[in-house]
């Protein structure tokens, strides 16, 4: 397939996506601006480009508020993808003292110390991180370079935390089962 054919196919798909977005747009309820009537129709042009329309849709009508820590982790994943891989990729053991390294980049990412502390706390908590803490596994710095190894004590603590969480989740009565 030549470049001309690919370009034509791309244009055709963009038009199709724009028409699909235009069909779905009236279903989303938004408050009408003051003085606007229902007979006026949609205020957007029907032939809007597909990418901006798709990008603006989730922001216009979010179903749930997003935790600010999730936004901070998203910034870290974009800026340092090797140290903060996106799910489903396994997490990697982070360098001891990675917080100090992150503080050097905080201003350029638009983050403060509290946001970074919360993000690191959430990132390093949970089974996905604890399973990567295997004795002798390389610890990673912000650029993805090796910065030490996981010690036996760190690996034992990770196993302890993981088994404790499993034991607590198995012993807690589930609401659906308690009524039976």
Secondary structure as GFF3:
##gff-version 3
##sequence-region A 1 180
A	DSSP	alpha_helix	3	25	.	.	.	ID=ss1
A	DSSP	three_ten_helix	38	40	.	.	.	ID=ss2
A	DSSP	alpha_helix	50	60	.	.	.	ID=ss3
A	DSSP	alpha_helix	68	79	.	.	.	ID=ss4
A	DSSP	alpha_helix	98	109	.	.	.	ID=ss5
A	DSSP	alpha_helix	113	123	.	.	.	ID=ss6
A	DSSP	alpha_helix	127	130	.	.	.	ID=ss7
A	DSSP	beta_strand	138	140	.	.	.	ID=ss8
A	DSSP	beta_strand	146	149	.	.	.	ID=ss9
A	DSSP	alpha_helix	152	171	.	.	.	ID=ss10
A	DSSP	alpha_helix	175	178	.	.	.	ID=ss11
###
